[in-house]
Amino acid sequence: MTDGTERDQSLRKYAMLGYALHLLGLVTVIGFVAGLILAYIKREDARGTVYESHFAWQTRSFWWALLWFVLLLVPTVLTIGFVPFFVIAQIWFAYRMIKGWLRLNDGRAVP
């Protein structure tokens, strides 16, 4: 749990903003990019706090989503179509962002 210092409150707000931007990314790519940049910028400031895990979670989620998108794009387009993959990918990413946001609200780290 955090101690409620001004630094912790600031990091918490940035982590929340990161989750919001990543969720916005499900609608517009700009949210993904802005959320990723924010997580990388604040990662060093959060070193040694519970928020470090949240910024790491956000960046890992982004890079895994991008990797799977690239790896599965061609087979998906050539076989069953883009829509099922796109929906599944969005649900997976939304799940990760919501899970992280809920743990942030509880003051807990994410795995």
Secondary structure as UniProt FT lines:
FT   HELIX           6..24
FT   TURN            25..27
FT   HELIX           29..43
FT   TURN            44..48
FT   HELIX           50..78
FT   TURN            79..80
FT   HELIX           82..105
FT   TURN            106..107
//
